[in-house]
Amino acid sequence: MYFAFLDITDSVTLFMERGGPVLNIIAMLLLVKWSLVFERIWYINTTHKANVKNTLAAWNARADTKSWSAHQIRTMMISKISLDVRNTLPIIEVLVTICPLLGLIGTVTGMINVFFVMAVTGGGDAKSMAGGVSMATIPTMAGMVGAISGIFASNYLKAKVDRDLELLEDHLPLSD
């Protein structure tokens, strides 16, 4: 078990070294993005449910649910829940958008390395160019994988939030 852990650690370290410095930035970005995704999932399953329950209890305790002011209070309650539950979704979407762009920066820096090796060695040394080519392709792949997985997570969260808010609106009737 211990040796398997060391093998995995060595493989990840080698992968990160081959990808160049941009891969470290992508890894940090992915750590932040997935931390926010898991935080939103936790929030929706705990605090959000409690907030919805309290909002429903406050609405059902009201005597007046027909007037214009009751309608405004209902709108305010739904807006507050909506703002709370959508809090970090725009940040997650921005991080998903940045992932492939950072991958492209990795591609450019890797190709610059290839061109530098070609200029120094005179052009034809494939072994020397291989490091730059891997430095060009690995960040691109990492950025794309991060973006694609982030799109799925972001869409899941948006659909869950929209569904929960629609249910909240349905459970806050405007008349007795």
C-alpha contacts under 8 A as a table, 3 or more apart, distances in Angstrom:
res1	aa1	res2	aa2	distance
1	M	4	A	5.15
1	M	5	F	6.38
2	Y	5	F	5.17
2	Y	6	L	6.39
3	F	6	L	4.96
3	F	7	D	6.13
4	A	7	D	5.02
4	A	8	I	6.22
5	F	8	I	5.15
5	F	9	T	6.12
6	L	9	T	4.98
6	L	10	D	6.02
7	D	10	D	5.10
7	D	11	S	6.10
8	I	11	S	5.07
8	I	12	V	6.18
9	T	12	V	5.23
9	T	13	T	6.10
10	D	13	T	5.06
10	D	14	L	6.07
11	S	14	L	5.16
11	S	15	F	6.08
12	V	15	F	5.00
12	V	16	M	6.10
13	T	16	M	5.14
13	T	17	E	6.19
14	L	17	E	5.09
14	L	18	R	6.14
15	F	18	R	5.21
15	F	19	G	6.24
16	M	19	G	5.19
16	M	20	G	6.60
16	M	23	L	6.31
16	M	24	N	6.93
17	E	20	G	5.48
17	E	21	P	7.71
18	R	131	G	7.01
18	R	134	S	6.27
18	R	135	M	5.65
18	R	138	I	7.48
19	G	22	V	7.14
19	G	23	L	5.44
19	G	106	G	7.71
19	G	134	S	6.49
19	G	135	M	4.44
19	G	136	A	7.25
19	G	137	T	7.67
19	G	138	I	5.16
19	G	139	P	5.71
20	G	23	L	5.75
20	G	24	N	7.48
20	G	106	G	7.47
20	G	110	G	7.78
20	G	135	M	5.55
20	G	139	P	7.81
21	P	24	N	5.42
21	P	25	I	6.97
22	V	25	I	5.14
22	V	26	I	6.32
22	V	102	L	7.07
22	V	103	G	7.60
22	V	105	I	7.22
22	V	106	G	5.39
22	V	139	P	6.73
23	L	26	I	4.94
23	L	27	A	6.07
23	L	103	G	7.85
23	L	106	G	7.17
23	L	138	I	7.73
23	L	139	P	5.35
23	L	142	A	7.48
24	N	27	A	5.00
24	N	28	M	6.27
25	I	28	M	5.13
25	I	29	L	6.17
25	I	102	L	7.94
26	I	29	L	5.00
26	I	30	L	6.10
26	I	99	C	6.71
26	I	102	L	6.63
26	I	103	G	7.54
26	I	139	P	7.58
26	I	142	A	7.34
26	I	143	G	6.70
27	A	30	L	5.10
27	A	31	L	6.16
28	M	31	L	5.03
28	M	32	V	6.32
29	L	32	V	5.19
29	L	33	K	6.09
29	L	95	L	7.01
29	L	99	C	7.54
30	L	33	K	4.93
30	L	34	W	5.97
30	L	95	L	7.96
30	L	99	C	7.93
30	L	146	G	6.54
31	L	34	W	5.40
31	L	35	S	6.01
32	V	35	S	5.09
32	V	36	L	6.25
33	K	36	L	5.22
33	K	37	V	6.25
33	K	92	I	5.85
33	K	95	L	6.24
33	K	96	V	7.61
33	K	150	G	7.78
34	W	37	V	4.85
34	W	38	F	6.06
34	W	150	G	8.00
35	S	38	F	5.29
35	S	39	E	6.02
36	L	39	E	4.92
36	L	40	R	6.14
36	L	88	T	7.03
36	L	92	I	6.81
37	V	40	R	5.21
37	V	41	I	6.31
37	V	92	I	7.12
37	V	153	A	7.03
37	V	154	S	7.63
38	F	41	I	4.99
38	F	42	W	6.07
39	E	42	W	5.06
39	E	43	Y	5.97
40	R	43	Y	4.88
40	R	44	I	6.00
40	R	85	V	7.74
40	R	88	T	7.43
40	R	157	L	7.70
41	I	44	I	5.22
41	I	45	N	6.24
41	I	157	L	7.49
42	W	45	N	5.24
42	W	46	T	6.12
42	W	47	T	7.96
43	Y	46	T	5.29
43	Y	47	T	5.23
43	Y	48	H	5.84
43	Y	85	V	7.67
44	I	47	T	6.35
44	I	48	H	4.78
44	I	49	K	6.46
44	I	85	V	6.96
44	I	161	V	7.99
45	N	48	H	6.45
45	N	49	K	6.13
46	T	49	K	5.51
46	T	50	A	6.47
47	T	50	A	5.11
47	T	51	N	6.13
48	H	51	N	5.00
48	H	52	V	6.12
48	H	81	I	7.71
48	H	84	D	7.98
48	H	85	V	6.70
49	K	52	V	5.14
49	K	53	K	6.14
50	A	53	K	5.03
50	A	54	N	6.18
51	N	54	N	5.12
51	N	55	T	6.06
51	N	81	I	7.25
52	V	55	T	5.02
52	V	56	L	6.06
52	V	81	I	7.26
52	V	168	L	7.19
53	K	56	L	5.19
53	K	57	A	6.17
54	N	57	A	5.03
54	N	58	A	6.10
55	T	58	A	5.07
55	T	59	W	6.12
55	T	77	M	6.87
56	L	59	W	5.10
56	L	60	N	6.02
56	L	168	L	7.96
56	L	171	H	7.31
56	L	172	L	6.82
57	A	60	N	5.16
57	A	61	A	6.06
58	A	61	A	5.17
58	A	62	R	6.64
59	W	62	R	5.40
59	W	65	T	7.95
59	W	74	R	7.58
59	W	172	L	6.84
60	N	63	A	7.89
60	N	172	L	7.91
62	R	65	T	6.69
64	D	67	S	6.71
64	D	70	A	6.42
65	T	70	A	5.21
65	T	71	H	7.10
65	T	173	P	7.48
65	T	174	L	5.27
65	T	175	S	5.31
65	T	176	D	6.62
66	K	70	A	6.15
66	K	71	H	7.00
66	K	174	L	5.50
66	K	175	S	4.95
66	K	176	D	7.39
67	S	70	A	5.12
67	S	71	H	6.31
68	W	71	H	5.01
68	W	72	Q	6.31
69	S	72	Q	4.97
69	S	73	I	6.15
70	A	73	I	5.00
70	A	74	R	6.09
70	A	174	L	7.72
71	H	74	R	5.07
71	H	75	T	6.22
71	H	174	L	6.73
72	Q	75	T	5.01
72	Q	76	M	6.15
73	I	76	M	4.98
73	I	77	M	6.16
74	R	77	M	5.10
74	R	78	I	6.28
74	R	172	L	7.24
75	T	78	I	5.23
75	T	79	S	6.06
76	M	79	S	5.02
76	M	80	K	6.09
77	M	80	K	5.26
77	M	81	I	6.37
78	I	81	I	5.25
78	I	82	S	6.03
78	I	165	L	7.45
78	I	168	L	7.37
78	I	169	E	7.03
79	S	82	S	4.92
79	S	83	L	6.04
80	K	83	L	5.22
80	K	84	D	6.20
81	I	84	D	5.17
81	I	85	V	6.13
81	I	165	L	7.91
82	S	85	V	5.31
82	S	86	R	5.98
82	S	165	L	6.82
83	L	86	R	5.31
83	L	87	N	5.88
84	D	87	N	5.30
85	V	161	V	6.93
86	R	89	L	5.41
86	R	90	P	7.78
86	R	161	V	7.31
87	N	90	P	7.51
88	T	91	I	5.27
88	T	92	I	6.38
89	L	92	I	5.12
89	L	93	E	6.28
89	L	154	S	7.28
89	L	157	L	7.84
89	L	158	K	7.62
90	P	93	E	5.03
90	P	94	V	6.23
91	I	94	V	5.10
91	I	95	L	6.23
92	I	95	L	5.13
92	I	96	V	6.20
92	I	150	G	7.83
92	I	154	S	6.88
93	E	96	V	5.06
93	E	97	T	6.30
93	E	150	G	7.91
93	E	151	I	7.79
93	E	154	S	6.65
94	V	97	T	5.03
94	V	98	I	6.21
95	L	98	I	5.03
95	L	99	C	6.33
96	V	99	C	5.48
96	V	100	P	7.88
96	V	146	G	7.08
96	V	147	A	4.88
96	V	148	I	7.91
96	V	150	G	5.49
96	V	151	I	6.62
97	T	100	P	6.68
97	T	101	L	7.28
97	T	147	A	6.71
98	I	101	L	5.15
98	I	102	L	6.22
98	I	147	A	7.95
99	C	102	L	5.36
99	C	103	G	6.37
99	C	143	G	4.59
99	C	144	M	6.73
99	C	146	G	6.11
99	C	147	A	5.46
100	P	103	G	4.77
100	P	104	L	6.24
100	P	140	T	6.73
100	P	143	G	4.39
100	P	144	M	5.24
100	P	146	G	7.73
100	P	147	A	6.28
101	L	104	L	5.05
101	L	105	I	6.42
101	L	143	G	7.30
102	L	105	I	4.92
102	L	106	G	6.32
102	L	139	P	7.53
102	L	140	T	7.69
102	L	143	G	6.42
103	G	106	G	4.99
103	G	107	T	6.30
103	G	139	P	4.65
103	G	140	T	3.90
103	G	141	M	6.99
103	G	142	A	6.70
103	G	143	G	4.55
103	G	144	M	7.13
104	L	107	T	4.80
104	L	108	V	6.24
104	L	139	P	7.41
104	L	140	T	5.75
104	L	143	G	7.93
105	I	108	V	5.10
105	I	109	T	6.21
106	G	109	T	5.17
106	G	110	G	6.01
106	G	135	M	6.88
106	G	136	A	5.63
106	G	137	T	7.66
106	G	138	I	7.87
106	G	139	P	5.16
106	G	140	T	6.45
107	T	110	G	5.14
107	T	111	M	6.14
107	T	135	M	7.00
107	T	136	A	3.84
107	T	137	T	6.04
107	T	139	P	6.66
107	T	140	T	6.12
108	V	111	M	5.14
108	V	112	I	6.14
108	V	136	A	6.63
109	T	112	I	5.03
109	T	113	N	6.31
109	T	135	M	7.60
109	T	136	A	6.73
110	G	113	N	5.02
110	G	114	V	6.37
110	G	132	G	4.74
110	G	133	V	6.08
110	G	134	S	7.31
110	G	135	M	4.63
110	G	136	A	3.95
110	G	137	T	7.73
111	M	114	V	4.85
111	M	115	F	6.15
111	M	132	G	6.12
111	M	133	V	6.61
111	M	135	M	7.86
111	M	136	A	5.87
112	I	115	F	5.11
112	I	116	F	6.08
112	I	132	G	7.72
113	N	116	F	5.01
113	N	117	V	6.24
113	N	129	M	7.93
113	N	132	G	5.13
114	V	117	V	5.18
114	V	118	M	6.17
114	V	129	M	5.19
114	V	130	A	7.80
114	V	131	G	7.70
114	V	132	G	4.73
114	V	133	V	6.56
115	F	118	M	4.94
115	F	119	A	6.10
116	F	119	A	5.08
116	F	120	V	6.19
117	V	120	V	5.12
117	V	121	T	5.92
117	V	122	G	7.98
117	V	123	G	7.43
117	V	128	S	6.56
117	V	129	M	6.27
118	M	121	T	5.38
118	M	122	G	5.46
118	M	123	G	4.07
118	M	124	G	6.99
118	M	125	D	7.46
118	M	129	M	7.19
119	A	122	G	5.41
119	A	123	G	6.26
120	V	123	G	7.72
121	T	124	G	7.39
121	T	125	D	6.91
122	G	125	D	7.88
125	D	128	S	5.55
125	D	129	M	6.52
126	A	129	M	5.09
126	A	130	A	6.13
127	K	130	A	5.24
127	K	131	G	7.56
128	S	131	G	6.38
128	S	132	G	7.80
129	M	132	G	5.40
129	M	133	V	6.29
130	A	133	V	4.99
130	A	134	S	6.18
131	G	134	S	5.29
131	G	135	M	6.10
132	G	135	M	4.85
132	G	136	A	6.08
133	V	136	A	4.93
133	V	137	T	6.25
134	S	137	T	5.14
134	S	138	I	5.78
135	M	138	I	5.82
135	M	139	P	6.89
136	A	139	P	6.46
136	A	140	T	6.90
137	T	140	T	5.19
137	T	141	M	6.22
138	I	141	M	5.16
138	I	142	A	6.13
139	P	142	A	4.93
139	P	143	G	5.92
140	T	143	G	5.16
140	T	144	M	6.18
141	M	144	M	5.16
141	M	145	V	6.09
142	A	145	V	5.15
142	A	146	G	6.02
143	G	146	G	5.11
143	G	147	A	6.08
144	M	147	A	5.01
144	M	148	I	6.01
145	V	148	I	5.24
145	V	149	S	6.05
146	G	149	S	5.40
146	G	150	G	5.90
147	A	150	G	4.95
147	A	151	I	6.05
148	I	151	I	5.12
148	I	152	F	6.58
149	S	152	F	5.31
149	S	153	A	6.37
150	G	153	A	4.99
150	G	154	S	5.86
151	I	154	S	5.09
151	I	155	N	5.98
152	F	155	N	5.26
152	F	156	Y	6.09
153	A	156	Y	5.10
153	A	157	L	6.22
154	S	157	L	5.16
154	S	158	K	6.13
155	N	158	K	5.08
155	N	159	A	6.04
156	Y	159	A	5.26
156	Y	160	K	6.09
157	L	160	K	5.07
157	L	161	V	6.04
158	K	161	V	5.14
158	K	162	D	6.02
159	A	162	D	5.13
159	A	163	R	6.04
160	K	163	R	5.18
160	K	164	D	6.12
161	V	164	D	5.11
161	V	165	L	6.10
162	D	165	L	5.21
162	D	166	E	6.11
163	R	166	E	5.14
163	R	167	L	6.22
164	D	167	L	5.12
164	D	168	L	6.19
165	L	168	L	4.91
165	L	169	E	6.24
166	E	169	E	5.14
166	E	170	D	6.28
167	L	170	D	5.00
167	L	171	H	6.21
168	L	171	H	5.11
168	L	172	L	6.37
169	E	172	L	5.30
169	E	173	P	7.53
170	D	173	P	6.56
173	P	176	D	7.45
